[in-house]
């Protein structure tokens, strides 16, 4: 979580300095997960593993909320 948070803060600060920052209301995250072992994994569990990263994006003010839209 710390790596995501500090990367987001750095990006936000650079954009604020240029006058280009806007909080993102709707975002789509594309995650690339790399594992050392090639085995079957449950997709739902993989998404949950990035929960702390989603929280960091919200805490840094990059996204408004980390809610998942309902279909």
C-alpha positions as CSV (number, residue, x, y, z in Angstrom):
1,X,0.0,0.0,0.0
2,X,2.8,2.4,0.8
3,X,4.3,2.2,-2.6
4,X,1.0,2.9,-4.3
5,X,0.2,5.7,-1.9
6,X,3.6,7.5,-2.3
7,X,3.5,7.1,-6.1
8,X,0.0,8.6,-6.2
9,X,1.1,11.5,-3.9
10,X,4.1,12.2,-6.2
11,X,1.9,12.1,-9.3
12,X,-0.7,14.3,-7.7
13,X,1.8,16.9,-6.5
14,X,3.4,17.1,-10.0
15,X,-0.1,17.6,-11.6
16,X,-1.1,20.2,-9.0
17,X,2.0,22.2,-9.7
18,X,1.1,22.2,-13.4
19,X,-2.5,23.1,-12.7
20,X,-3.7,19.8,-14.3
21,X,-5.0,17.9,-11.4
22,X,-8.6,16.7,-11.1
23,X,-9.9,14.0,-8.8
24,X,-11.2,11.0,-10.9
25,X,-14.9,10.3,-10.3
26,X,-15.1,7.1,-12.3
27,X,-12.0,5.0,-12.9
28,X,-11.2,1.6,-14.4
29,X,-8.2,-0.2,-13.0
30,X,-6.3,-2.7,-15.1
31,X,-4.1,-4.8,-12.9
32,X,-1.2,-7.0,-14.2
33,X,-0.3,-9.6,-11.6
34,X,2.8,-11.6,-12.0
35,X,3.4,-14.8,-10.0
36,X,6.4,-17.1,-9.7
37,X,4.3,-20.2,-9.9
38,X,2.0,-21.1,-12.8
39,X,-1.1,-22.4,-11.2
40,X,-4.9,-21.7,-11.3
41,X,-6.0,-18.9,-9.0
42,X,-9.5,-17.5,-8.2
43,X,-10.1,-14.1,-9.9
44,X,-12.1,-12.8,-7.0
45,X,-9.2,-13.3,-4.6
46,X,-6.8,-11.6,-7.0
47,X,-8.9,-8.5,-7.0
48,X,-9.1,-8.5,-3.2
49,X,-5.3,-8.6,-3.0
50,X,-5.2,-5.1,-4.4
51,X,-7.7,-3.7,-1.9
52,X,-5.0,-1.8,0.0
53,X,-3.9,-0.3,-3.4
54,X,-7.4,0.9,-4.0
55,X,-7.5,2.4,-0.5
56,X,-4.2,4.2,-1.2
57,X,-5.6,5.7,-4.4
58,X,-8.5,7.1,-2.4
59,X,-6.4,8.3,0.5
60,X,-4.1,10.1,-1.9
61,X,-7.1,11.9,-3.4
62,X,-6.7,10.4,-6.9
63,X,-10.1,8.8,-6.9
64,X,-13.2,9.9,-5.1
65,X,-14.2,6.4,-3.8
66,X,-13.2,2.8,-4.1
67,X,-16.7,1.5,-4.5
68,X,-17.5,-1.1,-7.2
69,X,-20.5,-0.2,-9.3
70,X,-23.4,-2.6,-9.2
71,X,-24.8,-4.0,-12.5
